[in-house]
Amino acid sequence: MTTTVACAQLALGVGDVAENLAAAEEAVEAAAAAGARVVVLPELANSGYVFADAAEARALAEPVTGPTVTAWSAAARRHAVTLVAGLAELDEEGLVRNSAVLIDPTGTVRAVYRKAHLFGTEKDFFVPGDEAPPVVDIEGVGRIGVMVCYDVEFPEWVRRTALAGAELLCAPVNWPLFPRPAGERPGEVVRVQADAAVNRMYVAACDRAGQERGVTWTGGSVIVDPDGFPLAGHTPTEGPALLLAPCDLASARDKRLGAHNDVFGDRRPELYGD
């Protein structure tokens, strides 16, 4: 039994809250019409990314009970999809977080994850999270883990999520375009492929498109299978895109490599230390 997973790569803008929400709702509708049951949106999909200062980030941050997540919940319920999306969050203590929400097909927010590993100048705007990435069992779909962008570059963090039973890791990301040799894939995509392969699980990373305040985004959204091969997003795209891939999530429970090896069973944690 397969589940169609979608990454909705969007062009977003700082402060364009209404436009960002409209683009997200349109993408969720299109993904559902194409058969998707899980839809991933980019990092900071409500607010945009390139803030002028901390005051602007705070002004654009919303509580999970705010208008954007409320609208996302309605869209998930309307289209009967599980939605994972990045949010500039104002938490219960008034702290600004780079977060992601997981919303199930009933429109219920099942998890809020706060990015633990902050990239670049994000430390000027956000307080990092300190809780493990959630793994949520969605009935009829599978076990979905959530983290945000730079988090996926820490093997320990990804392995923790895999050991918690994640069959599909969903990661809203914003990958700035960095130089790379001709013909090479973005380094971020290579690392996502490695995450999937060494943990024998699916990974869906949803990136940004276009430009924002002088930053060009990679457009590197990708959906990767447990062997580490892309099912969708084989090459970056310059504009908005909808990636779709059928994923047999139950197969990610099998950690065997042929007849003699198992990527979890062969671990020797007693040798690894701290």
Phi, psi and chi 1 to 4 in degrees:
 res  aa     phi    psi   chi1   chi2   chi3   chi4
   1 MET       -  127.3 -179.9  177.3  178.4      -
   2 THR  -109.1  153.0   61.1      -      -      -
   3 THR  -119.0  127.3  -64.0      -      -      -
   4 THR   -81.3  123.0  -61.8      -      -      -
   5 VAL  -107.7  139.0  176.0      -      -      -
   6 ALA  -124.9  141.2      -      -      -      -
   7 CYS  -112.4  122.0  -73.5      -      -      -
   8 ALA  -101.6   91.3      -      -      -      -
   9 GLN   -75.3  120.2 -179.5  171.7  -71.7      -
  10 LEU  -119.6  156.1  -56.8  175.8      -      -
  11 ALA   -98.0  116.6      -      -      -      -
  12 LEU  -121.0  171.2  -54.4  168.1      -      -
  13 GLY  -145.4  145.8      -      -      -      -
  14 VAL   -59.8  126.1  168.7      -      -      -
  15 GLY    81.4   -6.2      -      -      -      -
  16 ASP   -87.1   60.9  -62.9  -24.4      -      -
  17 VAL   -61.6  -47.7  176.9      -      -      -
  18 ALA   -64.7  -43.1      -      -      -      -
  19 GLU   -67.1  -40.3  -65.6   88.2  -16.3      -
  20 ASN   -62.1  -42.4  -66.5  -15.9      -      -
  21 LEU   -66.0  -42.1  178.4   56.0      -      -
  22 ALA   -62.2  -41.1      -      -      -      -
  23 ALA   -64.1  -40.1      -      -      -      -
  24 ALA   -65.4  -45.3      -      -      -      -
  25 GLU   -64.1  -40.1  -70.0  179.5  -44.9      -
  26 GLU   -64.1  -40.2 -178.1  177.9  -18.6      -
  27 ALA   -68.0  -40.5      -      -      -      -
  28 VAL   -62.2  -42.8  171.5      -      -      -
  29 GLU   -61.7  -44.5 -178.6  176.9    5.9      -
  30 ALA   -65.4  -40.7      -      -      -      -
  31 ALA   -64.3  -44.4      -      -      -      -
  32 ALA   -63.1  -40.9      -      -      -      -
  33 ALA   -63.3  -27.6      -      -      -      -
  34 ALA   -86.7    1.5      -      -      -      -
  35 GLY   102.5    4.3      -      -      -      -
  36 ALA   -67.7  141.8      -      -      -      -
  37 ARG  -113.1  -15.9  -62.4 -172.2   65.3 -167.0
  38 VAL  -129.4  129.9  178.3      -      -      -
  39 VAL  -127.5  131.0 -177.3      -      -      -
  40 VAL  -114.1  132.5 -171.2      -      -      -
  41 LEU  -107.7  167.0  -59.2 -179.6      -      -
  42 PRO   -70.0  173.3  -20.6   33.5      -      -
  43 GLU   -64.7  144.0 -179.0  179.5    9.5      -
  44 LEU    49.2   47.0  -61.7  175.0      -      -
  45 ALA   -71.1  -17.0      -      -      -      -
  46 ASN   -83.6  -34.6   64.0  -37.6      -      -
  47 SER  -111.2  -22.3   62.3      -      -      -
  48 GLY    84.1  175.1      -      -      -      -
  49 TYR  -115.7  -43.4 -174.7   97.0      -      -
  50 VAL   -86.0   82.1 -172.5      -      -      -
  51 PHE   -75.9  145.9  -55.7  109.6      -      -
  52 ALA   -71.3  -36.9      -      -      -      -
  53 ASP  -163.9  177.5   49.9   37.4      -      -
  54 ALA   -64.7  -31.7      -      -      -      -
  55 ALA   -64.8  -39.3      -      -      -      -
  56 GLU   -67.2  -41.8 -176.9  175.9   47.1      -
  57 ALA   -59.8  -44.0      -      -      -      -
  58 ARG   -64.6  -40.1  174.3  170.0  -69.7  -83.9
  59 ALA   -64.4  -28.8      -      -      -      -
  60 LEU   -94.0  -12.2  -68.7  169.1      -      -
  61 ALA   -72.1  146.3      -      -      -      -
  62 GLU  -130.3  149.9  -59.3  179.0   29.1      -
  63 PRO   -69.5  160.7   24.9  -32.7      -      -
  64 VAL   -61.5  -25.3  171.9      -      -      -
  65 THR   -84.7    4.6   55.7      -      -      -
  66 GLY   -78.7 -174.8      -      -      -      -
  67 PRO   -65.9  -35.0   19.1  -31.0      -      -
  68 THR   -68.9  -51.5  -67.0      -      -      -
  69 VAL   -65.5  -34.2  176.0      -      -      -
  70 THR   -60.0  -43.1  -61.9      -      -      -
  71 ALA   -69.5  -40.4      -      -      -      -
  72 TRP   -61.2  -40.4  -72.2  -15.9      -      -
  73 SER   -62.5  -41.5  -65.4      -      -      -
  74 ALA   -64.1  -38.9      -      -      -      -
  75 ALA   -67.6  -41.3      -      -      -      -
  76 ALA   -61.6  -43.3      -      -      -      -
  77 ARG   -67.2  -43.4 -177.4  171.3   59.2 -108.6
  78 ARG   -62.5  -37.7 -175.4  163.2   60.6 -110.2
  79 HIS  -104.4    2.4  -60.5  -65.6      -      -
  80 ALA    55.9   48.4      -      -      -      -
  81 VAL  -122.9  159.1  -61.3      -      -      -
  82 THR   -91.5  128.5  -63.6      -      -      -
  83 LEU  -119.4  130.1  179.4   61.8      -      -
  84 VAL  -119.4  124.5  178.2      -      -      -
  85 ALA  -146.5  145.5      -      -      -      -
  86 GLY   -83.0  141.8      -      -      -      -
  87 LEU  -139.3  132.0  174.6   76.4      -      -
  88 ALA   -78.2  108.0      -      -      -      -
  89 GLU  -106.9  138.1 -179.4 -158.9    0.5      -
  90 LEU  -101.7  108.2 -173.1   66.3      -      -
  91 ASP   -80.5 -177.4   75.7    7.0      -      -
  92 GLU   -64.4  -22.7  -59.4   88.2  -13.8      -
  93 GLU   -96.5    6.2  -62.0  178.4   -3.5      -
  94 GLY    81.7   15.1      -      -      -      -
  95 LEU   -91.2  144.7  -58.5  176.2      -      -
  96 VAL   -92.4  127.2 -178.5      -      -      -
  97 ARG  -126.1  150.1  -52.5  -79.8 -163.8  164.6
  98 ASN   -96.7  102.7 -174.8  -21.6      -      -
  99 SER  -121.7  172.1  -59.6      -      -      -
 100 ALA  -139.5  143.9      -      -      -      -
 101 VAL  -113.9  147.5  -66.1      -      -      -
 102 LEU  -115.7  121.5 -174.7  151.9      -      -
 103 ILE  -117.6  128.7  -56.0  167.7      -      -
 104 ASP   -86.6  175.1   72.3   16.3      -      -
 105 PRO   -65.4  -11.1  -26.0   37.0      -      -
 106 THR   -86.4   -4.8   72.2      -      -      -
 107 GLY    89.6    8.2      -      -      -      -
 108 THR   -86.4  131.3  -58.4      -      -      -
 109 VAL   -75.2  110.8  176.6      -      -      -
 110 ARG   -92.3  -23.0  -63.7  -77.0  -60.3  -81.5
 111 ALA  -156.8  146.2      -      -      -      -
 112 VAL  -126.0  120.5  179.5      -      -      -
 113 TYR  -113.7  134.9  170.0   72.2      -      -
 114 ARG  -109.6  121.7  -71.8  151.7 -177.5  166.0
 115 LYS   -51.1  125.9 -173.2  175.7 -176.5  179.3
 116 ALA   -89.7  -29.4      -      -      -      -
 117 HIS  -113.9  107.3  -56.3   90.2      -      -
 118 LEU   -90.9  137.5  -60.4 -177.6      -      -
 119 PHE  -104.6  141.0 -177.1   78.4      -      -
 120 GLY    56.0 -128.0      -      -      -      -
 121 THR   -86.1    8.2   59.4      -      -      -
 122 GLU   -57.1  -27.3  -71.3  179.4   15.9      -
 123 LYS   -64.8  -18.1  -64.2  174.6 -175.5  177.1
 124 ASP   -76.7  -17.7  -64.3  -22.3      -      -
 125 PHE  -117.4  -29.9  -49.5  122.6      -      -
 126 PHE  -123.9  153.3  -59.4  112.7      -      -
 127 VAL   -97.3  127.6  175.7      -      -      -
 128 PRO   -70.9  152.1   26.4  -34.4      -      -
 129 GLY   -80.2  163.5      -      -      -      -
 130 ASP  -136.5   22.5   55.0   10.6      -      -
 131 GLU  -113.6  148.9  -65.0 -174.9    2.5      -
 132 ALA   -61.5  149.7      -      -      -      -
 133 PRO   -59.1  138.1  -22.5   33.7      -      -
 134 PRO   -74.2  151.1   28.6  -34.9      -      -
 135 VAL  -125.6  118.1  177.0      -      -      -
 136 VAL  -117.0  131.4  179.5      -      -      -
 137 ASP   -87.9  112.9 -165.5  -10.6      -      -
 138 ILE  -101.0  118.8  -58.4  -64.7      -      -
 139 GLU   -57.6  131.7 -175.7  176.7   -1.8      -
 140 GLY    77.9   -0.6      -      -      -      -
 141 VAL  -120.4  -67.3  175.4      -      -      -
 142 GLY   152.8 -167.7      -      -      -      -
 143 ARG   -98.5  118.2  -67.6  178.0   60.7   79.4
 144 ILE  -112.6  126.3  -61.2  177.2      -      -
 145 GLY   -99.2  155.8      -      -      -      -
 146 VAL  -134.7  132.6  179.8      -      -      -
 147 MET  -150.7  179.3   58.2 -178.1   62.4      -
 148 VAL  -128.6  121.0  177.9      -      -      -
 149 CYS    43.9 -107.0 -158.0      -      -      -
 150 TYR   -56.9  -23.9 -168.3   38.5      -      -
 151 ASP   -54.1  -36.3  -73.3  -39.0      -      -
 152 VAL   -72.0   -7.5  -56.1      -      -      -
 153 GLU   -90.6    4.7  -53.6 -148.3   18.9      -
 154 PHE  -110.7  102.6  -69.7   81.3      -      -
 155 PRO   -56.1  -34.3  -23.4   32.6      -      -
 156 GLU   -62.8  -38.1  -50.8   92.1  -32.3      -
 157 TRP   -70.8  -42.7 -150.0 -129.2      -      -
 158 VAL   -67.3  -42.9  178.6      -      -      -
 159 ARG   -60.8  -39.5  174.2   55.4   59.3   88.8
 160 ARG   -58.1  -41.6 -178.1  169.9 -176.9  168.8
 161 THR   -67.9  -40.8  -54.4      -      -      -
 162 ALA   -64.6  -42.2      -      -      -      -
 163 LEU   -65.8  -23.8  -70.3  172.5      -      -
 164 ALA   -79.6   -1.2      -      -      -      -
 165 GLY   103.8    9.8      -      -      -      -
 166 ALA   -63.1  131.5      -      -      -      -
 167 GLU   -98.5  -27.0  -61.6  160.6    2.3      -
 168 LEU  -136.6  123.7  166.7   65.6      -      -
 169 LEU  -100.9  121.5  173.2   59.0      -      -
 170 CYS  -105.3  127.0  -66.1      -      -      -
 171 ALA  -131.7  103.5      -      -      -      -
 172 PRO   -65.2  130.7  -21.6   34.6      -      -
 173 VAL  -136.1  158.5  -54.1      -      -      -
 174 ASN  -132.0  102.6  -78.8 -176.3      -      -
 175 TRP  -103.0  106.6  -73.1  -26.6      -      -
 176 PRO   -61.6  148.0  -18.9   31.1      -      -
 177 LEU   -76.9  118.1 -179.9   63.6      -      -
 178 PHE  -110.3  151.7  -69.6  111.8      -      -
 179 PRO   -60.0  146.5  -20.2   31.8      -      -
 180 ARG  -150.5  155.8   60.2 -178.3 -174.7  -89.9
 181 PRO   -60.6  150.9  -24.1   34.6      -      -
 182 ALA   -56.3  132.7      -      -      -      -
 183 GLY    86.0   -7.2      -      -      -      -
 184 GLU   -88.5  150.2  -70.8  -71.1  -13.2      -
 185 ARG   -75.9  157.5  -67.9  158.5  -65.3  169.3
 186 PRO   -58.7  142.5  -23.6   34.0      -      -
 187 GLY   -57.8  -34.3      -      -      -      -
 188 GLU   -62.1  -38.8  -63.5   88.7  -13.8      -
 189 VAL   -67.3  -41.2  172.3      -      -      -
 190 VAL   -58.1  -42.7  173.0      -      -      -
 191 ARG   -69.7  -34.6  -68.7 -173.5  -77.5  -83.7
 192 VAL   -65.1  -40.7  164.5      -      -      -
 193 GLN   -61.2  -39.8  -69.5 -177.9 -112.5      -
 194 ALA   -65.4  -42.0      -      -      -      -
 195 ASP   -54.3  -46.7  -73.7  -23.1      -      -
 196 ALA   -65.0  -44.6      -      -      -      -
 197 ALA   -69.3  -45.4      -      -      -      -
 198 VAL   -73.9  -17.2  -59.4      -      -      -
 199 ASN  -108.7   -2.4  -69.7  -67.8      -      -
 200 ARG    52.9   52.9  -58.1  -70.3  -56.7  160.7
 201 MET  -143.5  164.9   66.8  179.0  178.2      -
 202 TYR   -81.5  147.4  -68.8   89.4      -      -
 203 VAL  -134.0  131.1 -178.6      -      -      -
 204 ALA  -121.0  111.2      -      -      -      -
 205 ALA  -110.9  120.5      -      -      -      -
 206 CYS  -107.4  117.1 -174.0      -      -      -
 207 ASP   -99.1  179.3 -164.2   13.1      -      -
 208 ARG   -96.1  167.7  -70.6  -84.2  -60.2  -81.1
 209 ALA  -131.9  159.8      -      -      -      -
 210 GLY    83.4 -154.7      -      -      -      -
 211 GLN  -127.9  155.7  -65.6 -173.4  -24.3      -
 212 GLU  -151.7  113.1 -178.0 -175.2   50.2      -
 213 ARG    48.5   46.9  -70.0 -177.9  172.9  173.7
 214 GLY    87.2   -4.5      -      -      -      -
 215 VAL   -99.5  128.8  174.2      -      -      -
 216 THR   -98.8  132.4  -60.5      -      -      -
 217 TRP   -92.3  152.0  -57.0  107.3      -      -
 218 THR   -71.1  -34.4  -62.5      -      -      -
 219 GLY    66.6   39.2      -      -      -      -
 220 GLY  -101.6   24.4      -      -      -      -
 221 SER   -49.2  141.2  -61.7      -      -      -
 222 VAL  -154.6  144.8   65.3      -      -      -
 223 ILE  -119.9  122.4  -56.7  170.7      -      -
 224 VAL  -119.5  142.6 -176.9      -      -      -
 225 ASP   -91.3  173.6   73.4   11.7      -      -
 226 PRO   -66.7  -10.1  -26.6   37.5      -      -
 227 ASP   -88.2   -5.4  -70.0  -41.6      -      -
 228 GLY    91.1    9.9      -      -      -      -
 229 PHE  -100.6  139.2  -62.9  116.1      -      -
 230 PRO   -65.6  131.3  -20.7   33.5      -      -
 231 LEU   -90.7  -27.7  -62.7  172.1      -      -
 232 ALA  -152.9  148.3      -      -      -      -
 233 GLY    84.5   42.1      -      -      -      -
 234 HIS   -65.0  -28.4  -64.6   77.4      -      -
 235 THR  -138.6  150.5   56.8      -      -      -
 236 PRO   -63.4  155.9  -21.9   33.1      -      -
 237 THR  -124.9  149.8   56.5      -      -      -
 238 GLU   -80.7  -27.2  -67.8 -174.5   -2.7      -
 239 GLY  -118.0 -172.8      -      -      -      -
 240 PRO   -57.2  146.4  -24.9   34.9      -      -
 241 ALA  -154.2  150.9      -      -      -      -
 242 LEU  -115.0  113.0 -179.6   61.9      -      -
 243 LEU   -99.2  136.3  -79.5   63.7      -      -
 244 LEU  -133.8  140.7  -63.3  142.9      -      -
 245 ALA  -151.2  134.5      -      -      -      -
 246 PRO   -76.8  130.3   27.4  -31.4      -      -
 247 CYS  -127.9  126.3  -60.0      -      -      -
 248 ASP   -88.6   83.3  177.9    9.8      -      -
 249 LEU   -62.2  -32.9  -62.9 -171.6      -      -
 250 ALA   -60.9  -27.9      -      -      -      -
 251 SER   -66.4  -20.5   69.0      -      -      -
 252 ALA   -72.8   -7.4      -      -      -      -
 253 ARG   -77.6  -18.6  -59.3  170.9 -163.6  164.3
 254 ASP   -89.9  110.1 -176.5   -3.7      -      -
 255 LYS   -98.6   12.5  -55.4  -57.8  179.6 -179.7
 256 ARG   -75.8  146.4  -69.2  174.0  -64.0  176.2
 257 LEU  -118.3   91.8  -76.7  175.1      -      -
 258 GLY    71.6 -159.0      -      -      -      -
 259 ALA   -83.1  -14.2      -      -      -      -
 260 HIS  -120.0   -8.7  -56.4  -69.3      -      -
 261 ASN  -132.6  154.4  -65.8   98.8      -      -
 262 ASP  -144.3  123.0 -177.1  -63.9      -      -
 263 VAL   -67.5  -21.0  -62.3      -      -      -
 264 PHE   -95.5  -42.5  -76.7    4.7      -      -
 265 GLY   -64.4  -26.7      -      -      -      -
 266 ASP   -87.5   -1.6  -67.0  -20.8      -      -
 267 ARG   -65.1  149.0  -65.5  173.6   67.5 -115.9
 268 ARG  -129.7   73.3  -61.8 -174.9   62.8 -169.8
 269 PRO   -56.4  -27.0  -22.2   32.7      -      -
 270 GLU   -64.6  -17.3   71.5  -83.2    8.0      -
 271 LEU   -91.4  -13.2  -59.2 -178.2      -      -
 272 TYR   -88.3  -20.6  -54.4  154.6      -      -
 273 GLY    65.5 -155.6      -      -      -      -
 274 ASP   -75.3      -  -67.2  -22.9      -      -
